[in-house]
Amino acid sequence: MINKGTKLFSQILAIGLGASLLPAHAIEGHAGLDLSLANNVGKVGLYSLRETPTEITNLSSNLLFTSNDDRMIDVMGTLTRKGMLSNNNLELGLKAKLYYLDQNSTGRNSYGLMIGGIARYWLPTSVPTSIAADYLYSPNIVTAGDGQSTMEYGFRAELRILPSAIAYVGYRKILADFGLPGSYKVDGNPHVGVTISFDGY
């Protein structure tokens, strides 16, 4: 375990890194806010997205908090390609996340690099609607602190309700392995959320 001073430093470092990277990335795209709520979990994030006819890049910084006072801070990057497998509605991509997880009840912590992928399919509807799924994993070799590995996966349905806003409903599960019998469940709930672009599109 590490002391509280080191925990605080790690959290400040993660937030500072995300805050410093987002404005630079947003010069060529647009930035926005991502909010979601579940029964015992909340998440707030800032994102910066750039889209071209063939790909989408997204950089975000997020804070997840639970009713048990657990905290997970991350800086995440996503690169998605459009029109995959000869299907104009299908997007496939890669994700990477630097994270810090603080399990409040025992004082354990875990931090490292999660890597994985994302898939999104746009339905042939008059209102832009999609379904998406993603998976991230931090193996032992890139996991530090008290943790041995961390896994996250989820899926959601998205609907553009305004030119500058997308509403979504989904399910997210985050499991952390601290070397104890069974994995610690950080999140395992359905949630609702919205992304709002600061630039109005």
N, C-alpha and C positions, 0 to 999 in steps of 0.2 A: 504494500500500500504506500501511497505517497501522502505527504502532509497537506493541510488545507491551503497553505500558501502556494504550493506547487499546483494544486488544483485550480486556484484562482488565476494564477499566471497562465495556465493552459487555456482556460476559458477566455481570458482577455486576448490571448494570442490568436485564438481561432476567430473570434469576432472581429478583431482588428484586421486580420488577413482578408476575411470576407469583405469587410467594408472598404478596404483599399483596392481590391481587385474589381469590384462591381462597377464603380464609376468609369474606370478605364475601358471596360468591356462594353459598356452601354453607349459609348460614343457612336458605334456603328449599328446599334440596334435600339431596343427600348427596354426600360426597366419597369419593375412592378412589384406588387406585394402578393404573397401567397399565405392564406389563412385557412386552417382547418381545425375542427373540433370533433372529439369523440366523447364517450361517456366519462372517461377518466384521463383523457390525454388531449393536449392542445399543441398546436404547432404554428409558428409564425416564421416567415422567411422573406427575404428580398431576393429578387432574381433579375438577371440581365440576359435578354434573348436577342439573337441575331438570326434572321432567316433569309435564305437565298432560294432560287428555284429548285435547287437540288439537295440542300441540307439545312439543318437547324442546329445552332450551338447555344447552349444555355449554361450560365454560371450562376450559382445561388449560394446564399449563406442562410442557415436555418437554426432555429432553437425549438426543440421538442421538450415538453415538460409534462409531468404526470401528477396525479393526486397523491402519489407516494413521495413527491418531491424529488423524483429522479430527473436528471437533466441530460439532454444529448445535444451537443453543438456540432455543426458540420459546415464544411465548405465543399460544394459538389459541382462537378462539371459533366455535361452531357453533350455528345455529338451524335446526331441522328441523321440518317440518309433517307430521302424520300423515294417513292416509286420502287421499292425493293421487290425482288422476285417477279418483275414485270407487272406489278400491280400498283397503279398510281395512288391507291388509297392506303397502301401499307408503308409504314415507317419503322425502320429498325436502327438501333444505335447502341453505343457503349456509354457506360456511366462509371465515374470514379468519385469517391467521397473520402475526404479526410475528416475524422470524427473524434470527439471526446465524449465519453459516457460516464456520468457520475451516478452510481447507485446509492442513494441517500441512506437507505435503511441499514446498510452494513458498512458504509464508507468505502466500498470497493469502487474501482474505476477501471476503465478500459479505453484505449485510444489506438488509432492506427489508420490503415488504408483499406477501404472497401472498394471492390471492383465488380462490375456486372454488366447487365444489358437491359434494354428497354424495347418494347414493341408497342406500336399504336396503329389502330385501324380506323379510318374515317368511314362512317356509314353513309350510304347514298341517300341522305335526307336533305330537305330544303333548309333546315337550320343546322349549322355545323355541329355534328355530334360524333364522338369517337369513344372507343374503348381502348384501355391501355393496361399493360402489365410490366412490372420491372422486378429485378432480382439483384441483390448486392451481397457480397460475402467478403469478410476479412479473415483470411486464414491465420494460423498461429505465427507464421513467419513474419507477418507484417502487423501483428497485434501486440501491444505493450501494456504496461500497467499490471493490474491483477487479472486481466482478461486473457483468454486463450484463443477465442474466435468470436466473431459477431456476424449474424445473418439478418438480412432484411428482405422482405418481398411484399408485393401488394398488387392490387388491380383496382381500376376505377372506370366509371363512365363519366364523360365530360360533355357539357352542353354550353355553347356560346350564347349567353343571355343578353349581352350587350356588345357593341363593337370593342369595348375595352374590358370586358369581364367574361370569365368562363367559370361556371359552377360545376362542381363535381361531387359524386358520392363514390365511396370505395371502401376497401379493407386493407389494412397494413399490419404486418407482424414483424416485430423486432425481437430477436433472441440473442442473449449474450451468454457465452460460456465462461464461467469463472473457475473452472476446474472442480466444481462441486457436483454432486449427483443432480442431474437434470439441468436444463438451461434456464436462465432467468428471463422471464418475459417482460420486456420493457413496454411493448405495445402489442395488442392483439384484438383490435376493435374495428368495427365499421366507423366511418367518419364522413362528415360533409365538409365541403370547403369551397373557396372561391379564389381565383387569381384576378387581380385588378392591375391593368397597365397604367402607369403614370402618364403615358404619352397619348392615351385615348384611342389606341388601336392594338 
